[in-house]
């Protein structure tokens, strides 16, 4: 175990769990109708991280996107689960992907475009534009869950029983206006992912 200030920054700065100014700026900039790309773009943002993870492992990943009748969307992958470590006090700290900016996509950085033609903005965009988002991650060293409201966590990171293999599950609901489901081309756009899309699953599935 070591102090979080010594942990290397690859995508997010480990020093802070929350950047309220960043989340507010995202909402102010993107909450206008159609500007953010709808839930379709938010799903693509999540899939981009799953694709990064699969590529880093050198293997094809599998992701399921489930659209529920009440407007909720769940994206589940079979990666290693979001990086979670323990600091010198033994406290579990998960990489703050939902509530702080991805350093690769900050202003002034080269833009990376997703298959809907909009720039990749990072996972915190999904959280900032979602009225509720639940982030679960399952790793070999434990499993955790946390709920966010417009990107702000409403309680501390909680340990959960690991009932599945490793991976990350993001469930969110957004009110932004724009395209909703993925297109067939979207599902095939990530070279390191096989994407299955399920709409309105039967109860119990």
N, C-alpha and C positions, 0 to 999 in steps of 0.2 A: 504494500500500500504506500501511496505517496500523496503529497499535497496536489490538489487539482491545478494549482497555478503552474505546475511543472509539466502538465500533460500537453502533448503536441497538438496544435490546431491544424486540422486537415480540412474540415468543412465548417465547423462551428467552434467558437471560443468557449473553452470549458470554464472560464472564470466566473461567468454569470449565468443564472438559470432563467432570467427574464429581462427582456428589453422592451419596456412599455412604449417608449418613443418609437421604436421601429414598428411595432404592431399597429400603433395609431397611424403612422405614416402610410402603411400598407392599406389600411381601411380607407383613409382619406383619398388616396390615389386611385384605388381600384374598385370601390364599392358602387360606382355609377353603373347603370345597366349596360351589359354586354362588354364592358371594358376589360373585366378580368377573365372573360372567356367561359363563364358559367361553370357548373360542376364538372363539365367535361375537362376543362383545363386543370382544375384542381386534382382530378384523378390522374391526369397525365403527369403532374408534378410528383405525385406519390410514386407512380410507376417508374419515373426517371431514377428515383433513389433505389428502387428494387433492381433496376437494370444496372446501376452502378455497382450494387452489392454483388450481383451475379457475375459481372465482368471481373470484379476484383478476385472472385473465387475461381475464375476460369471455367465456369460451368453454366449451363442453361438453367435459369430460374423459372419457377412457376408461380403465377399470381392469379388470384380469383377476385374479380370485381363484382360485387353483389348490389343491385339496386333494389331497395325495399319499397313497398307501396307507400309508406309514410314519408318518403323523401330522403331517408337516410341512405348512405352509401358506405359499404365496407370494402376495404382493399386489404387482402391478406397475402403475404408472400412466404416463401420457404427459405429465406436467408438466415443469417446468423442471429438476427435480432439486433435492435439498436444498441450500440456500444454503451455498456453500463459498468461502472467501476466503483470501487470503495476507496474513500479517502483515508487520511491518517486517523480519523476518528471512527472508521468502520462504517460510515454512512454511505449508502448506495446513491450514486450520482449518475444519472443517465445523460448522455450527450444532449444538450438543449436544442434539439432540432426544431421543436415546435414554437418556441418562444423567443428565439434569437435569430439573427440573420445568418444565412449561409455565406461565408466569406468569399465564396467563388462568384457570387451574383450580386455583390454590392455595387453601388453607383461607381462608374468609372472602370469596372471590370469588363472584359470582352463578353458580349452577349452570346448566349446559346439558345437556339430556338427549338421548341418542341414541334411535333407534327401538325399542330393546329395553326402554325405560323406565328404564335405568340412566344415571347421570350420566356425562358425558364427563370423563375424568380425565387425558388426555394420552398422548402416544406413549411416554413413559418407563414408563407402566404396562405396556405391551406388553412392553417389554424386561425390566422387573423380574420379570415373571411367566413369562418364557420361559427354559428351560434353555439354549437356544442361539438367537441371533437374528443374522442377517446383514443388514446395511444397505448397499445399493449405491445410489449416485446417479450419474447421467449428466448432465453439463452441457456447455454449449458450450466452457467453458474447461478441461474435464478430467473424468475419471471416477474414483471412489474406492470402496473397500469396507472394511468393518470388521466384525469379529465380536464379539458380546457374550455373556456368560454371566450370566444374571440381572441384566442391565443394566450389567455391568462389562466394559469392553473388554478383550479378551485380548491385543491387540497394537495397534500404532499404525495410524493411518489409512494405507491403502496405495493407491497409484495403480493403476488397472487399465485395460486397453485398452478403449476405447469401441466396443462391437460393436453398439450399438443407438442409436436416437434418444434425445433427452433424456427424463429421467424418474427415478423412484425405484422400487427393488425391495426389498421387505422379506420375508425368508424366516424363519419362526420355528417353534419347537416348544415347546409348553407342556404341563404335566402337570396344570393346574388342572381341576377337575371342573365341568362345566356344558354348556350347549348348544354344539354344534360348528358345523355349517354355517349359512350365512345362509339366511333364509327368502326367498321370492319378494318379499315386501313390503320386506324389508331392502334388496334389490338395487335397489329403486325409490325408496328413501327419500331419496336425496341429489339435490337438484335440479340440481346442476351436473355430475353423473356418470352415465355409462352403465356399468353393472357387469355383467361376464360372469363366471359361476361355473363352474368345471370341476372335476369330481370324478374322481379316479383316472385321470389321462390315460394314454393308451397310451405305452409306452416310446419315447423319441425325439421326442415332441411337446414 
